[in-house]
Amino acid sequence: MKVLFVSFYCPFDSVTGAIAAGAEMAMRSISESLAARGHAVHYLSFCDQRHEDVLVNGVHLHLRPAEHARPDSYTPSTERVIAGLSKLESRSKKGKGALGGKLLPHVTQLRGRLSRHAWMYKQVLTELVREHQIDLIHCFSSLPDSLACAIVADRFNIPMVMRIGGRYWYLKYQSFKSDAARSAYLDEIRYAFSRTACFAYNSEFIRNETRTMFEQIAFQPTSTEVVLDIGVVLPPLTAAGVAQLDEKLPAADIPLVACVGKFKKHSKRQDLLLHALKHSTCIKPWHVVFAGGGPELEAHRALAEELGVADRAHFLGALTREEVLALLKRATIFAHPTEFEGSSKALAEAMLCGKPIVASAIPANAELVQDGINGFLAQNAPEDFTAKIDRLLDSSELRERYAAKAIQQRKRFDVRQNALRYERLFKRLIAEKRGVRSVTRVEGRRVVFVAGAQRSGTTLIQTLLENLLPAATRLPEAHLVTDLFERYEQRLAEWEKTGAFFSSQEAFEAYYRDSFQRLLADIERTSSPRSHVVLKDPSLARFFPTLADVLPDAGKVLVVRDPRDVLASFIKIGQRDEHRGVGSKYSTRDIDPVLKKIVATYRPYLDHQQTLSDVVIVRYEAVCQEPEATMCEVFQALRLPAPRWPVELQWLPEGQRHLNRTWITDLEGKAPSAEHVGDFRSVLTVDEIRRTERICGEVMAAFGYPPESTSAKRIAVAGA
């Protein structure tokens, strides 16, 4: 696979050296990871007056003069051609006859190809794609990058992936001298978007905001969309690097609050920390250390003097990545008072270093920091930052607990795993462009996987899907599929042994991918051509990250239920077993194994939410209380044909249902009912409720289940 990454203007050191901002660092990480996997990776960037081609960490780096990427890089003759095409385009729009309708698409395309924003940029790209026979282009959303890449990708009939991680292209951030200029910009950005094979967002927040902006510019995307961050790679830390940084820091016994980011107006809001420093009433005074340069650096130095905190505010300027890591290791707390982020790499690095976090309560930060679990989210006001920082500094137990939770996010930031997902995405897009289709992508999402904790309602959801889908194939629990995924992950974890039988890890992955595809194809051959397949096994939830890699187009449904009700359901199984005179591990009320299994079921999703953004979350309670409305939302999220109500549910025949009869509840075989919602109040003791809320607290918070009052008066205790 031959991939070309295209980056906007970057200083030379950001592209090749140890100093790199978030976007450049992300592109370097993903390109180097793909190169390490044997792919031919090229990286085009524009910086200063350089024109050279170098090999850096396996990546072919092509540096070109910045003037080639400026909006004014066009010739007067080109401008005259564009002006003429614009007039012709306007006449075509006004034309009522067939000629106007035929001319408009061609004129619009020609105008895009000759756009002044892309004129010289396009020539550079064309030469690289032709010379190196590039299979796929990856670019950012801002002009002229996206427009030039779209034109060239269209010309060579190769897919283009557009990474959207910020707001650079939004209309409100552009400056137009006339209505005509605004109209031209809209034409160009729509053209680029329309030629995009896949939009890759770095956070769920950015995806939602971008969709809103698409509506504002009257653009309807039909391309693939994924939420897929790249992650971060922590550089090696040397004793010399630590010693060099220590010289710039205060004494080791002084609590340090670290903040990493460029000083830009109304962006990272480092001024909030200076005001917070002034208002602090912490028992032991803390210092704040800023890493980063930028146009507003000197203004912040002056503000520190004005506020009288200059002796406790340290401005280190731009640091190497090793120095940033040394600072994070030394810091007591990491603070991130930014007003906007797509997905902060500085925040990710701090979490990987196990630092307790105080971050602004903006949507992108909230995807990483769970308030009160692995850090604090603060309103962007000095008083709130002061209160949260002081609280952390006054409690070593709280700092240790948040730090331990923060480092659990390491899987989410694993560049190697994210590179694998990008690799599979790129390969699929290339194959589709060449006419090769996946068996899971025929007539919509034919295959839907259903998973969740045991007793969460997965059987009910499977039954509803099978009854509401046209000509759905009805199958028992998909233990066979789960076994395949389990064996796949096991063999991958034992690569030293597995690798002896395969030429490469890529060959091993292809072998298993073919096995999954053949199984699905066999299932489909047993049913009518228009059927859908629903595969349900609660244990599949553990393998959703792998499933997303191997079968990216399959529908994925994760069923969630209040963990307290799940536990109550298990205890009722034990009670039924006792009534039948059968021994049961659930009749002893040893609840910890059940609760830990619930957490283990949902842990893969919680750790990989960003890369599992297409997983459809279905709440058992919502299905029981409003089945029609809830299932309509599920079908819409899965891009399935709208279901028809009412429906008389046909359940699996008895021979294909649970062998253990005590597992079948009194509701199985009936329509959805809210009869057992909130059962825990009459089944569990106060201590069992408290313990469930403690062990499953993260799961409950993630899926919106608030803790119950611990007042005995409000809880109907079993046997009371």
Phi and psi in degrees as a GROMACS rama.xvg file:
@    title "Ramachandran Plot"
@    xaxis  label "Phi"
@    yaxis  label "Psi"
@TYPE xy
-116.1  114.779  LYS-2
-118.937  140.05  VAL-3
-116.415  116.68  LEU-4
-93.2217  133.401  PHE-5
-119.681  126.587  VAL-6
-119.077  149.47  SER-7
-70.2892  -175.968  PHE-8
-55.7191  129.927  TYR-9
-138.102  141.869  CYS-10
-60.147  150.417  PRO-11
-56.6736  -42.554  PHE-12
-65.2194  -28.574  ASP-13
-69.7333  -31.8384  SER-14
-84.3372  -38.1087  VAL-15
-114.155  -21.3283  THR-16
-101.866  -161.324  GLY-17
-84.2084  -16.999  ALA-18
-96.5869  125.426  ILE-19
-153.356  137.512  ALA-20
-81.568  179.655  ALA-21
-56.3846  -50.5627  GLY-22
-66.3783  -46.58  ALA-23
-64.296  -40.1288  GLU-24
-63.3533  -40.3837  MET-25
-64.1454  -45.4361  ALA-26
-65.7628  -38.8192  MET-27
-63.3781  -41.6467  ARG-28
-62.9273  -47.8857  SER-29
-71.196  -38.2216  ILE-30
-68.5221  -40.4233  SER-31
-68.1702  -35.5817  GLU-32
-66.3858  -41.21  SER-33
-68.3486  -38.3009  LEU-34
-63.2609  -37.9549  ALA-35
-65.2999  -21.8154  ALA-36
-91.0812  10.6701  ARG-37
94.5543  8.46323  GLY-38
-91.1079  153.797  HIS-39
-85.6214  107.84  ALA-40
-113.858  127.02  VAL-41
-117.194  145.916  HIS-42
-133.916  116.579  TYR-43
-104.462  128.44  LEU-44
-143.784  154.761  SER-45
-113.45  124.944  PHE-46
-153.701  129.771  CYS-47
49.4782  -136.617  ASP-48
-109.71  18.8856  GLN-49
-75.9641  142.854  ARG-50
-140.603  92.0436  HIS-51
-153.453  159.898  GLU-52
-124.356  121.123  ASP-53
-133.556  159.52  VAL-54
-106.424  117.784  LEU-55
-124.958  113.835  VAL-56
52.1011  41.0916  ASN-57
86.0555  -4.35659  GLY-58
-103.612  132.004  VAL-59
-80.7411  105.77  HIS-60
-95.9155  124.554  LEU-61
-113.741  111.496  HIS-62
-103.055  132.349  LEU-63
-130.831  153.258  ARG-64
-56.867  142.495  PRO-65
-61.3681  -27.4357  ALA-66
-61.7112  -22.5068  GLU-67
-71.1033  -16.0539  HIS-68
-112.898  9.05121  ALA-69
-81.3941  148.816  ARG-70
-59.6419  -23.8635  PRO-71
-94.9298  14.9518  ASP-72
-82.7616  75.0755  SER-73
-152.117  163.468  TYR-74
-100.744  156.518  THR-75
-57.0391  -36.9819  PRO-76
-65.0561  -36.7295  SER-77
-62.7393  -42.1072  THR-78
-62.0177  -38.8762  GLU-79
-65.5998  -39.683  ARG-80
-63.322  -43.4941  VAL-81
-62.4056  -43.1655  ILE-82
-60.8053  -42.6938  ALA-83
-63.8717  -42.1854  GLY-84
-64.9039  -35.3073  LEU-85
-63.3738  -41.3608  SER-86
-64.9431  -43.1543  LYS-87
-63.6262  -38.2902  LEU-88
-63.2392  -42.4998  GLU-89
-62.1516  -41.7033  SER-90
-65.6593  -37.1217  ARG-91
-63.9882  -37.5138  SER-92
-65.6321  -34.4657  LYS-93
-81.4083  -19.3936  LYS-94
-63.6047  132.093  GLY-95
-91.3562  -20.4975  LYS-96
-86.7253  -176.834  GLY-97
-67.0647  -31.8264  ALA-98
-61.4183  -44.4585  LEU-99
-60.0967  -42.0046  GLY-100
-64.8612  -34.407  GLY-101
-76.6899  -35.6049  LYS-102
-72.9659  -37.6173  LEU-103
-53.8257  -50.933  LEU-104
-60.0963  -38.8975  PRO-105
-70.9562  -39.9584  HIS-106
-66.2975  -43.078  VAL-107
-59.7074  -41.9105  THR-108
-65.9665  -44.7092  GLN-109
-62.5421  -40.5039  LEU-110
-62.2543  -41.2167  ARG-111
-63.3648  -41.8879  GLY-112
-64.4851  -30.6485  ARG-113
-99.6994  6.81933  LEU-114
-52.0308  139.203  SER-115
-62.4421  -29.6085  ARG-116
-64.0726  -25.7931  HIS-117
-115.984  5.40766  ALA-118
-61.1354  -63.67  TRP-119
-77.1854  -34.1964  MET-120
-55.1951  -43.4713  TYR-121
-61.4916  -37.2625  LYS-122
-64.9204  -41.3536  GLN-123
-62.4586  -47.032  VAL-124
-62.0966  -44.0527  LEU-125
-58.4439  -44.5467  THR-126
-61.5933  -43.2727  GLU-127
-67.5896  -44.6138  LEU-128
-64.1212  -42.0479  VAL-129
-68.7589  -46.5067  ARG-130
-65.202  -40.8361  GLU-131
-102.92  5.56478  HIS-132
50.8016  54.8246  GLN-133
-65.2859  139.25  ILE-134
-94.6234  -25.5368  ASP-135
-156.856  143.253  LEU-136
-112.406  136.684  ILE-137
-120.133  125.97  HIS-138
-141.384  178.713  CYS-139
-98.8774  173.285  PHE-140
-85.2294  -16.7495  SER-141
-75.264  154.372  SER-142
-84.8693  148.273  LEU-143
-88.0869  -0.838156  PRO-144
-53.664  -55.9336  ASP-145
-64.8539  -37.5866  SER-146
-68.1101  -47.9933  LEU-147
-61.5872  -42.7668  ALA-148
-64.8774  -38.6196  CYS-149
-63.8224  -42.3272  ALA-150
-62.6654  -45.5338  ILE-151
-71.1706  -41.3531  VAL-152
-61.0274  -39.7017  ALA-153
-65.7003  -41.1895  ASP-154
-63.9545  -42.1639  ARG-155
-94.381  2.55114  PHE-156
56.7691  48.6014  ASN-157
-121.87  154.086  ILE-158
-74.6101  150.982  PRO-159
-122.796  129.982  MET-160
-103.782  125.768  VAL-161
-107.178  119.519  MET-162
-89.5468  124.56  ARG-163
-116.362  111.035  ILE-164
-128.536  3.96129  GLY-165
-155.637  -162.658  GLY-166
-114.864  19.3416  ARG-167
-57.4143  -32.5624  TYR-168
-90.7267  -6.30026  TRP-169
-59.8575  144.237  TYR-170
-57.9801  -39.8192  LEU-171
-66.8965  -13.5231  LYS-172
-100.437  5.80622  TYR-173
-101.953  154.988  GLN-174
-118.543  115.014  SER-175
-112.367  134.643  PHE-176
-83.0526  -16.9196  LYS-177
-157.528  167.157  SER-178
-63.8783  -33.1383  ASP-179
-64.9559  -39.4025  ALA-180
-65.4853  -39.0663  ALA-181
-64.5087  -43.1512  ARG-182
-63.1327  -40.7915  SER-183
-63.953  -41.8259  ALA-184
-60.5846  -44.6675  TYR-185
-62.0916  -41.1508  LEU-186
-60.699  -43.3137  ASP-187
-68.714  -43.1229  GLU-188
-71.0307  -36.0731  ILE-189
-65.4168  -39.0071  ARG-190
-60.118  -46.3519  TYR-191
-61.7852  -44.4062  ALA-192
-63.8839  -39.2588  PHE-193
-68.502  -21.7746  SER-194
-96.3411  6.01915  ARG-195
-85.4911  129.292  THR-196
-81.8245  -29.0224  ALA-197
-153.929  132.328  CYS-198
-96.1791  121.877  PHE-199
-110.217  112.218  ALA-200
-98.8237  147.472  TYR-201
-93.482  0.956685  ASN-202
-161.196  158.456  SER-203
-63.2135  -36.1625  GLU-204
-60.5897  -45.6517  PHE-205
-63.3832  -39.4454  ILE-206
-61.0334  -47.033  ARG-207
-64.498  -41.9516  ASN-208
-68.0078  -38.9932  GLU-209
-64.5772  -39.7336  THR-210
-59.8846  -38.8545  ARG-211
-64.0609  -41.4993  THR-212
-68.4813  -34.4941  MET-213
-57.0782  -42.9982  PHE-214
-62.7121  -37.6886  GLU-215
-67.9743  -27.3498  GLN-216
-102.367  13.8685  ILE-217
58.1784  44.5024  ALA-218
-116.464  130.932  PHE-219
-112.896  105.17  GLN-220
-71.1894  137.952  PRO-221
-119.805  2.92827  THR-222
-83.0063  168.985  SER-223
-64.3061  143.015  THR-224
-126.943  134.084  GLU-225
-136.82  146.877  VAL-226
-103.822  109.26  VAL-227
-148.564  102.935  LEU-228
-79.3741  166.556  ASP-229
-96.2866  -33.7687  ILE-230
94.518  -171.433  GLY-231
-138.228  154.086  VAL-232
-117.203  120.003  VAL-233
-78.3253  126.94  LEU-234
-71.2901  158.61  PRO-235
-64.2705  142.357  PRO-236
-108.21  121.216  LEU-237
-103.309  157.592  THR-238
-61.5133  -36.4725  ALA-239
-65.3764  -40.1301  ALA-240
-64.6994  -40.0793  GLY-241
-66.041  -45.0002  VAL-242
-62.9901  -39.6726  ALA-243
-63.7506  -39.4278  GLN-244
-74.2028  -37.4105  LEU-245
-56.7556  -30.2088  ASP-246
-64.2051  -24.9312  GLU-247
-92.9183  -5.93959  LYS-248
-106.271  158.571  LEU-249
-70.3486  -179.028  PRO-250
-56.2369  150.89  ALA-251
-63.9526  -23.1613  ALA-252
-87.0686  0.690012  ASP-253
-90.7142  126.927  ILE-254
-62.7724  132.572  PRO-255
-114.743  134.04  LEU-256
-108.019  116.352  VAL-257
-94.9273  144.593  ALA-258
-140.289  125.82  CYS-259
-120.125  125.626  VAL-260
162.42  155.752  GLY-261
-68.7798  148.019  LYS-262
-87.8201  99.1694  PHE-263
-128.367  149.474  LYS-264
-63.7052  132.473  LYS-265
52.068  42.8149  HIS-266
-127.111  -80.7119  SER-267
-83.3743  -16.1177  LYS-268
56.4112  45.6336  ARG-269
-62.4812  -20.9951  GLN-270
-61.02  -29.4632  ASP-271
-62.0205  -37.0075  LEU-272
-71.0053  -32.0078  LEU-273
-66.5377  -41.8923  LEU-274
-67.8211  -38.6056  HIS-275
-62.6835  -38.2341  ALA-276
-61.3286  -39.5009  LEU-277
-66.9163  -37.0001  LYS-278
-88.6013  -3.16049  HIS-279
-63.881  139.028  SER-280
-119.782  22.8471  THR-281
-60.3314  145.27  CYS-282
-55.4415  -44.6157  ILE-283
-111.691  113.836  LYS-284
-54.7633  136.769  PRO-285
-108.312  160.662  TRP-286
-113.758  154.296  HIS-287
-114.849  136.422  VAL-288
-119.474  122.276  VAL-289
-103.545  130.256  PHE-290
-114.382  124.84  ALA-291
140.596  146.567  GLY-292
-101.755  -155.533  GLY-293
126.622  165.883  GLY-294
-65.7716  -20.8819  PRO-295
-101.515  9.86334  GLU-296
-60.6585  -50.0474  LEU-297
-65.5519  -33.7614  GLU-298
-62.8599  -34.8302  ALA-299
-75.2421  -33.7533  HIS-300
-59.8127  -43.9633  ARG-301
-64.509  -38.1588  ALA-302
-64.2139  -39.3443  LEU-303
-61.5802  -40.6045  ALA-304
-64.4703  -43.9063  GLU-305
-61.9123  -38.1964  GLU-306
-82.9107  -8.56827  LEU-307
78.0839  25.5776  GLY-308
-119.714  16.2674  VAL-309
-60.519  -29.0956  ALA-310
-74.8279  -12.9458  ASP-311
-116.734  6.59437  ARG-312
-117.884  123.097  ALA-313
-117.697  121.373  HIS-314
-106.96  109.462  PHE-315
-94.2642  -8.81109  LEU-316
73.1934  -165.689  GLY-317
-69.6421  130.317  ALA-318
-114.667  156.948  LEU-319
-70.1374  164.928  THR-320
-65.4205  -33.2369  ARG-321
-65.5875  -39.2249  GLU-322
-67.6944  -37.3285  GLU-323
-62.007  -43.8931  VAL-324
-62.0171  -41.9488  LEU-325
-62.0632  -38.9813  ALA-326
-63.7952  -44.4885  LEU-327
-63.2183  -39.2111  LEU-328
-63.8143  -36.6287  LYS-329
-79.2557  -27.3917  ARG-330
-67.5864  152.222  ALA-331
-87.3645  -38.6388  THR-332
-140.295  150.562  ILE-333
-111.668  127.753  PHE-334
-114.098  140.383  ALA-335
-140.667  83.8474  HIS-336
-89.2849  32.1201  PRO-337
-66.1765  152.391  THR-338
-92.3502  -20.2011  GLU-339
-150.314  139.221  PHE-340
-148.593  148.631  GLU-341
-89.2036  -51.3151  GLY-342
-164.963  108.593  SER-343
-76.0317  122.317  SER-344
-74.0094  -33.6932  LYS-345
-64.084  -40.9525  ALA-346
-64.6787  -40.9823  LEU-347
-62.4714  -43.4872  ALA-348
-63.0132  -40.3614  GLU-349
-64.0343  -39.316  ALA-350
-67.9685  -39.1932  MET-351
-64.578  -28.3444  LEU-352
-82.5398  0.509605  CYS-353
72.6651  39.9995  GLY-354
-99.9059  135.722  LYS-355
-65.2731  141.809  PRO-356
-113.898  141.212  ILE-357
-125.945  111.433  VAL-358
-128.739  155.985  ALA-359
-64.2302  144.905  SER-360
-83.2832  61.0112  ALA-361
-101.585  157.725  ILE-362
-55.0544  -43.9975  PRO-363
-65.1155  -39.5024  ALA-364
-66.1893  -36.0649  ASN-365
-66.6577  -19.1861  ALA-366
-73.1667  -20.9796  GLU-367
-105.094  -40.5418  LEU-368
-104.067  119.771  VAL-369
-96.5345  112.898  GLN-370
-56.6279  123.849  ASP-371
82.6591  2.65629  GLY-372
-117.998  -55.1633  ILE-373
-122.981  16.0513  ASN-374
163.325  -171.289  GLY-375
-118.715  140.562  PHE-376
-102.762  128.884  LEU-377
-119.854  146.762  ALA-378
-68.0082  149.41  GLN-379
-77.0132  67.5723  ASN-380
-138.799  139.975  ALA-381
-54.7663  -39.0527  PRO-382
-61.7095  -40.0998  GLU-383
-71.0222  -40.5913  ASP-384
-64.6414  -40.0592  PHE-385
-59.7513  -47.672  THR-386
-62.31  -43.0217  ALA-387
-71.5697  -41.0045  LYS-388
-65.8987  -46.18  ILE-389
-60.7489  -39.4799  ASP-390
-63.192  -42.1791  ARG-391
-66.3728  -42.9294  LEU-392
-68.4697  -25.3492  LEU-393
-84.2463  -4.42412  ASP-394
-136.163  102.782  SER-395
-66.7404  -33.1886  SER-396
-63.3441  -41.2976  GLU-397
-67.4962  -40.8321  LEU-398
-61.3286  -44.725  ARG-399
-64.5851  -39.8498  GLU-400
-66.8216  -45.0666  ARG-401
-67.5523  -36.8641  TYR-402
-63.5139  -42.6199  ALA-403
-63.811  -38.0575  ALA-404
-71.734  -37.008  LYS-405
-62.6321  -42.2991  ALA-406
-70.4283  -15.6111  ILE-407
-67.5395  -12.2047  GLN-408
-79.7409  4.51809  GLN-409
-59.4638  -32.777  ARG-410
-63.8725  -35.296  LYS-411
-65.5153  -31.9773  ARG-412
-98.2834  12.5345  PHE-413
-73.0666  105.297  ASP-414
-60.9488  -37.881  VAL-415
-61.0213  -47.4229  ARG-416
-66.7377  -40.4345  GLN-417
-67.3876  -33.3439  ASN-418
-64.4758  -37.5305  ALA-419
-60.97  -40.7281  LEU-420
-68.2073  -40.2078  ARG-421
-63.2919  -41.538  TYR-422
-58.7464  -46.7481  GLU-423
-67.4552  -37.4444  ARG-424
-62.3922  -48.269  LEU-425
-59.8596  -45.2899  PHE-426
-62.3168  -40.2414  LYS-427
-65.866  -42.5294  ARG-428
-64.6606  -39.6687  LEU-429
-64.2748  -44.1502  ILE-430
-63.2835  -41.7288  ALA-431
-65.6438  -37.2551  GLU-432
-64.2899  -29.7306  LYS-433
-89.9767  3.13375  ARG-434
94.692  8.71195  GLY-435
-95.2296  125.51  VAL-436
-113.487  152.379  ARG-437
-87.8725  146.939  SER-438
-67.6273  -16.2842  VAL-439
-88.6484  5.16562  THR-440
-126.889  43.6743  ARG-441
-110.864  126.079  VAL-442
51.5008  52.2304  GLU-443
87.4233  -162.43  GLY-444
-88.5126  92.7695  ARG-445
-68.3153  -36.5692  ARG-446
-105.043  126.73  VAL-447
-123.713  125.387  VAL-448
-98.4851  135.065  PHE-449
-120.004  128.391  VAL-450
-146.763  171.779  ALA-451
158.34  176.374  GLY-452
-63.3192  149.321  ALA-453
-58.8345  142.044  GLN-454
71.185  17.2136  ARG-455
-94.2321  -9.17345  SER-456
108.077  19.6886  GLY-457
-65.0599  -35.283  THR-458
-65.7423  -39.6302  THR-459
-62.4773  -45.3681  LEU-460
-66.1622  -41.975  ILE-461
-58.5375  -45.0992  GLN-462
-63.9887  -42.6169  THR-463
-63.0516  -45.0273  LEU-464
-61.575  -44.8815  LEU-465
-65.2336  -34.1623  GLU-466
-80.5571  -28.916  ASN-467
-91.4622  -22.3977  LEU-468
-79.0787  144.291  LEU-469
-68.8414  123.234  PRO-470
51.8198  46.6976  ALA-471
-74.7925  142.418  ALA-472
-76.2439  131.46  THR-473
-100.759  123.403  ARG-474
-133.289  151.758  LEU-475
-72.5056  -176.24  PRO-476
-58.84  139.215  GLU-477
-88.2083  57.505  ALA-478
-61.8713  -32.6605  HIS-479
-61.9306  -42.6114  LEU-480
-65.3503  -43.0212  VAL-481
-60.5937  -41.6331  THR-482
-60.4173  -39.1181  ASP-483
-62.8727  -45.096  LEU-484
-66.3536  -39.6059  PHE-485
-63.6216  -43.4689  GLU-486
-66.9267  -37.94  ARG-487
-58.9722  -49.9825  TYR-488
-66.6334  -36.8285  GLU-489
-64.0822  -45.6285  GLN-490
-66.6263  -35.322  ARG-491
-67.4818  -37.6019  LEU-492
-68.5804  -25.7116  ALA-493
-103.822  47.1477  GLU-494
-62.289  -28.1836  TRP-495
-59.6413  -34.8655  GLU-496
-85.569  -46.0534  LYS-497
-62.6723  -38.0574  THR-498
-60.7815  -18.4524  GLY-499
-67.933  -18.8722  ALA-500
-104.008  -2.83382  PHE-501
-132.345  148.477  PHE-502
-69.6527  -26.6584  SER-503
-160.724  166.312  SER-504
-65.6594  -32.68  GLN-505
-62.6058  -39.8182  GLU-506
-65.769  -38.5895  ALA-507
-62.5282  -45.7328  PHE-508
-63.5108  -38.8169  GLU-509
-64.1833  -38.0782  ALA-510
-59.7244  -47.8044  TYR-511
-72.4033  -35.4072  TYR-512
-61.8082  -40.6811  ARG-513
-63.769  -36.9652  ASP-514
-63.1852  -44.5346  SER-515
-61.8368  -45.1597  PHE-516
-64.5102  -40.2116  GLN-517
-65.146  -39.0127  ARG-518
-62.7176  -46.0024  LEU-519
-65.2681  -39.9935  LEU-520
-62.7628  -38.6921  ALA-521
-64.6934  -41.7931  ASP-522
-61.0707  -42.9724  ILE-523
-67.848  -31.8475  GLU-524
-68.4019  -20.8216  ARG-525
-83.5472  -3.90561  THR-526
-123.969  176.195  SER-527
-70.6018  156.704  SER-528
-59.5068  -25.3731  PRO-529
-97.0896  4.52083  ARG-530
-74.5485  160.36  SER-531
-112.262  154.978  HIS-532
-119.263  126.363  VAL-533
-111.953  117.686  VAL-534
-111.54  117.819  LEU-535
-120.498  129.983  LYS-536
-158.608  120.53  ASP-537
-50.4755  -36.9244  PRO-538
-67.8823  -15.8663  SER-539
-60.8414  -23.2704  LEU-540
-57.0066  -31.7495  ALA-541
-67.3198  -20.5631  ARG-542
-113.194  14.9283  PHE-543
-59.0147  -40.261  PHE-544
-59.5247  -42.3996  PRO-545
-68.4378  -41.1978  THR-546
-59.814  -40.0758  LEU-547
-63.6115  -31.9955  ALA-548
-74.8726  -45.593  ASP-549
-79.3655  -39.9637  VAL-550
-127.251  70.8273  LEU-551
-63.9182  -22.2143  PRO-552
-93.7507  -4.82782  ASP-553
-72.4379  147.669  ALA-554
-74.8349  142.813  GLY-555
-130.438  120.25  LYS-556
-116.631  124.612  VAL-557
-111.158  116.234  LEU-558
-90.1714  129.636  VAL-559
-122.338  148.726  VAL-560
-146.037  150.889  ARG-561
-50.8846  118.72  ASP-562
-54.4695  -28.9577  PRO-563
-68.3694  -36.6542  ARG-564
-72.654  -33.4248  ASP-565
-61.4833  -46.6442  VAL-566
-61.7116  -42.7613  LEU-567
-59.5468  -37.4156  ALA-568
-65.1147  -39.6821  SER-569
-64.8084  -41.8534  PHE-570
-64.027  -35.9908  ILE-571
-67.3247  -30.8729  LYS-572
-61.5244  -45.6687  ILE-573
-59.9366  -38.7238  GLY-574
-66.4575  -38.325  GLN-575
-68.249  -38.2289  ARG-576
-62.6199  -43.205  ASP-577
-60.7267  -40.9351  GLU-578
-62.5494  -33.6854  HIS-579
-85.3299  -3.16213  ARG-580
76.8877  24.2421  GLY-581
-107.19  133.313  VAL-582
-66.4233  141.315  GLY-583
-146.976  137.787  SER-584
-69.8568  -16.8824  LYS-585
-86.3724  -12.886  TYR-586
-80.739  -12.0136  SER-587
-82.9007  -10.6667  THR-588
60.0913  32.8888  ARG-589
-84.1804  90.9682  ASP-590
-86.8815  -20.5481  ILE-591
-57.33  -45.4027  ASP-592
-58.8636  -37.8286  PRO-593
-65.6841  -46.0235  VAL-594
-65.638  -40.3342  LEU-595
-66.5228  -32.3663  LYS-596
-69.7021  -35.7913  LYS-597
-61.0631  -47.3312  ILE-598
-62.4945  -42.7985  VAL-599
-63.3213  -32.7642  ALA-600
-64.5165  -42.9634  THR-601
-94.0572  -8.93252  TYR-602
-57.2809  -46.0718  ARG-603
-57.741  -39.005  PRO-604
-67.4182  -44.9048  TYR-605
-62.3719  -35.3265  LEU-606
-77.5967  -20.3167  ASP-607
-127.45  30.5726  HIS-608
-55.1613  -37.9258  GLN-609
-65.1869  -37.1141  GLN-610
-91.0756  -4.91943  THR-611
-115.42  36.4849  LEU-612
-66.5924  -18.4328  SER-613
-90.0606  1.82683  ASP-614
-69.9744  130.825  VAL-615
-92.6735  117.434  VAL-616
-87.3114  126.046  ILE-617
-121.016  119.331  VAL-618
-85.1612  127.673  ARG-619
-55.8041  -41.3569  TYR-620
-63.0998  -39.7811  GLU-621
-66.0205  -40.2728  ALA-622
-64.5185  -39.844  VAL-623
-69.04  -36.3092  CYS-624
-88.2622  -37.9679  GLN-625
-136.87  71.4949  GLU-626
-60.9057  -42.4928  PRO-627
-65.7505  -50.5021  GLU-628
-63.7808  -41.4745  ALA-629
-65.7505  -45.2707  THR-630
-69.0246  -30.7553  MET-631
-62.7773  -40.3431  CYS-632
-65.6726  -39.1645  GLU-633
-62.7545  -45.6278  VAL-634
-63.6195  -38.9785  PHE-635
-65.3338  -42.8829  GLN-636
-64.8361  -32.8232  ALA-637
-85.9248  -1.60083  LEU-638
58.2044  44.4714  ARG-639
-105.41  157.806  LEU-640
-59.4961  143.648  PRO-641
-57.4775  134.346  ALA-642
-74.3189  155.358  PRO-643
-108.671  129.544  ARG-644
-116.103  157.915  TRP-645
-76.8038  165.342  PRO-646
-137.262  138.439  VAL-647
-96.7325  112.052  GLU-648
-66.8298  131.605  LEU-649
-107.58  113.986  GLN-650
-88.0898  164.77  TRP-651
-59.1403  144.443  LEU-652
-60.3848  154.549  PRO-653
-56.0287  -36.1827  GLU-654
-64.8112  -20.1236  GLY-655
-103.441  4.77873  GLN-656
-97.3656  -170.056  ARG-657
-56.587  134.398  HIS-658
-73.9355  -33.3367  LEU-659
-84.5224  107.899  ASN-660
-64.747  -28.1613  ARG-661
-69.6057  -13.3605  THR-662
-79.4388  -15.981  TRP-663
-84.9663  118.07  ILE-664
-81.4326  170.466  THR-665
-69.8343  -10.5053  ASP-666
-93.4179  -16.0058  LEU-667
-67.1082  133.596  GLU-668
95.2909  -2.60916  GLY-669
-117.873  177.763  LYS-670
-73.9857  160.38  ALA-671
-55.2568  139.41  PRO-672
-144.59  143.043  SER-673
-88.7998  16.1145  ALA-674
-58.3946  -36.1699  GLU-675
-103.639  9.86098  HIS-676
-73.4944  124.429  VAL-677
83.8022  16.196  GLY-678
-56.4879  -29.5096  ASP-679
-58.8739  -26.8856  PHE-680
-65.4925  -24.437  ARG-681
-107.154  -2.86025  SER-682
-112.471  -41.0025  VAL-683
-91.7231  153.601  LEU-684
-83.7819  167.736  THR-685
-58.2739  -44.2811  VAL-686
-63.9648  -37.2282  ASP-687
-67.4824  -37.4019  GLU-688
-65.3734  -45.6778  ILE-689
-61.0475  -43.6811  ARG-690
-66.0189  -40.2931  ARG-691
-60.245  -44.4774  THR-692
-66.9384  -29.26  GLU-693
-76.1761  -48.227  ARG-694
-72.5071  -38.4665  ILE-695
-101.76  19.32  CYS-696
-57.5017  -42.2295  GLY-697
-66.7315  -40.7139  GLU-698
-63.7707  -44.864  VAL-699
-62.4456  -42.5553  MET-700
-65.9844  -40.5763  ALA-701
-64.4818  -35.0525  ALA-702
-107.365  10.916  PHE-703
80.3495  36.361  GLY-704
-108.666  104.102  TYR-705
-71.6108  152.07  PRO-706
-66.9534  148.037  PRO-707
-79.5859  154.015  GLU-708
-62.011  138.054  SER-709
-87.1865  3.63325  THR-710
-67.7569  125.168  SER-711
-61.93  -23.4326  ALA-712
-69.5672  -25.8291  LYS-713
-99.1431  -2.07497  ARG-714
-116.365  120.445  ILE-715
-79.9262  103.443  ALA-716
-82.1452  139.607  VAL-717
-55.9779  127.987  ALA-718
86.2869  -2.01359  GLY-719
